Amino acid sequence: MSQEELGLRANVHRTYIGMLEREEYNPTIEMLEKLATALDLEVVDFFKTDANQ
């Protein structure tokens, strides 16, 4: 999925998605909720590792 598509789905600008990818910003809980919804995930999925999936 492109940054633009994720941005559209999450209702945020695509450049913000890029900044998150480059770790220039730390997302808020609200932003994690938007991103999780856009990706059809639960917020907790962002914190899972291979060991605890």
C-alpha positions in Angstrom: 0.0 0.0 0.0 1.3 3.4 -0.9 1.8 6.2 1.6 -0.9 8.2 -0.3 -3.4 5.3 0.0 -2.8 4.8 3.7 -3.1 8.6 4.2 -6.4 8.6 2.4 -7.7 5.7 4.4 -6.5 7.2 7.7 -7.5 10.7 6.8 -4.0 12.1 7.2 -1.6 13.6 4.7 0.8 11.2 2.9 3.8 13.2 4.0 2.9 12.5 7.7 2.9 8.7 6.9 6.4 9.1 5.5 7.5 11.0 8.6 6.2 8.2 10.7 8.1 5.6 8.6 11.3 7.7 9.0 10.7 8.0 12.8 10.6 11.8 12.5 7.3 11.8 14.5 5.9 9.6 17.2 2.2 8.8 16.6 -0.4 9.6 19.3 -2.8 6.9 20.5 -5.5 8.5 18.4 -3.2 8.3 15.3 -2.5 4.7 16.0 -6.2 4.1 16.1 -6.7 5.7 12.8 -3.9 3.8 11.2 -5.1 0.5 12.7 -8.5 1.1 11.3 -7.1 2.0 7.9 -5.1 -1.2 7.9 -7.8 -3.4 9.3 -5.8 -4.1 12.4 -6.0 -3.7 16.2 -3.7 -1.1 17.8 -2.1 -3.9 19.8 -0.9 -5.4 16.5 1.6 -2.6 16.1 3.4 -3.8 19.3 3.5 -7.5 18.6 6.8 -9.2 17.9 7.4 -12.6 16.3 7.8 -14.1 19.7 4.3 -13.0 21.0 2.1 -13.3 17.9 
